[in-house]
Amino acid sequence: MKLPSRNTTYLALIFLVATVVVVYFMPGDSKHKFSYELNRPWNYELLTAPFDIPVYRDSATVKQMIDSIDRTFMPIYRRDEAALERVEAVISDATNLSAGTRSRLLTTVRRIYDGGVIDAQTAAMIDQGNLPEVTFNEDNIKVGYATDAMISQRDAYAMIDSVFSSSPERAEIQKLGLANVIVPSIIEDRKASDQYRETLIQPVVAAIGVIQQGERIIDRGDRVSPQVYQVLKSYEQTLEKMGRHDRNRRMNTLSGQIIFVVCLFSMIFVYFILYYPDTLVSVKKMLAVMLLVSGFFIFAVAMSKVVSSGLYIVPLAILPVVIVVFFDARTAFFVYVTEVLLCAVLASFQLEFIFVEILAGGAVVFSLKELSKRSQLLRSALIALGTYIAGYVAVELMSTGSLSSMSGRLVGYFAINSVLISFAYILIFIFEKLFGLTSVVTLVELSDINNPELRKLSTECPGTFQHSMAVSNLASEAAHKIGANVQLVRAGALYHDIGKIENPAFFTENQYGVNPHDVLTPAQSARIIIGHVTDGVRRADKAKLPAVVKDFILQHHGKGKAKYFYIKEQQAHPDEEVDPAPFTYPGPNPRTREASLLMMADAVEAASRSLTDHSEAAISALVNKLIDQQVADGLHNDSPLSFRDISQIKEAFIKRLRSMYHGRVSYPPEAKAKDKNLPS
């Protein structure tokens, strides 16, 4: 199938953006050089130090020690000698002050600054008892001074105000604006404080030892003890630092990551090209799939960084649940396996991760097949939990020969993971609204005959409603037989003729003795009959039915003809070439197996009502004739139906019609009871 150029551009853009995003969030080259966990066996050969390895404290210990330093850290302060001079200059230059007031004010200010003026933040620390003394750098020697006599700017001004209690003096001093002139004389020396803090932290982050080149680190089967664990982390940190300066190595790693992601994403696109080419026509569907795959990978990256072994908390099994709802089980499992392989680069034990995740995801897919009830998710979540634990036990027994090293924390993560699976409905709802997709749950809701559109059909077109119900049952039986989407066929069949609501009396199944076509020409009648397709689409738009249901309305006659009126027109004009266009449905022809099924079921069910002979031979002849004629007319050329599918559809139709028209036992007339009062 050739795609429109615009679609090809959009798909290429989706592929490119998804690749860039995933590669961007991928771990560096050396972060996962080895996969190991604390207190778990080492799965590699003997590891010796290829160079001198400085051993550092683990990040948690470093953080704890730095936090302890910060809690007790005393900043370095310095004196601003010019602060007093500026205040003295303002007072000395004041012409409104008397000599006595000026002298007393200068004495008060000098006494205040002798004790020290501090800012509000430092004053608060002193009041809370967190700063009993301040430290000064005097000739590179740290000297502490008590903070008892130090006061804040606000308290300094209040002290001046209390000394000069007489109103005239106070008024004169207020004119000076000392509140803005008095500034701290003891202020924090930020540069000196930072340097001092750095000298305290340096021993914490510095190496605490060195593993000499050639020294044994760990061998296969050894337990990764806390000491060895820290040595391995230091080894990886050293490799990472070395890698930052190795441009070729970084480029090679990036190239490998790009190739890895491109290969996996190409598998997804090739899968849809081979098995679901119609999906590529709908760019939104591919966008939804790639958004799911990329989104879960980013979530997995975040969880693996935040929590140790947090990768196992990520509910990857939600991915196949969502895919099952919008596609099918085969597609769901394929995309899920691709996602697991993508996320495996984040795992410490990649084989364990791949095995456990594929096992659990496969169990979820096979337990669902078709999601139509909320209770199915709860059941799948429980199945996933059991499968996770079983897979984990199997890996532990295989790798260690015992269950002593099993992590209860990991089992807890599996439980959290399984609980999150049951919330897949939220994601399904979001994607359904965001991308215009239609879930099986929505199709089940649409198939409820209490739906307003179906109720109107049953009220105004009872014959059409019964026909639609019969077509729905017939098509659903065949869909189940060939493995098509049963819920989709059922919903499409129920709504395929809703356009007849506009003119119910013009359709045979709704007529009661009077046929309005008797007063119309064949062309006029054909226009009304064909019009039920466009009328149905308009009603579907008004009722906001999903696009997949509207496709059934458009395609259930394809580009076939209203043959009854076409033949009547030919009979009325035997010597003329009748133009088939006015008698041809607008189409398009069926493009899916489900749409082809509906076309076949619609024709077979309608024609079977005219049968007088309901024997197996008569029913078989009718089914074969109608379907073979549709195939010969090319109505199913755009559908992916196979010859095997068509054969199975015929068998299903024949079997169903036989059960619908089977003979019934003729009951004998009831004998009249004798009157007991009459003589025998």
Disulfide bonds with the S-S distance in Angstrom:
none
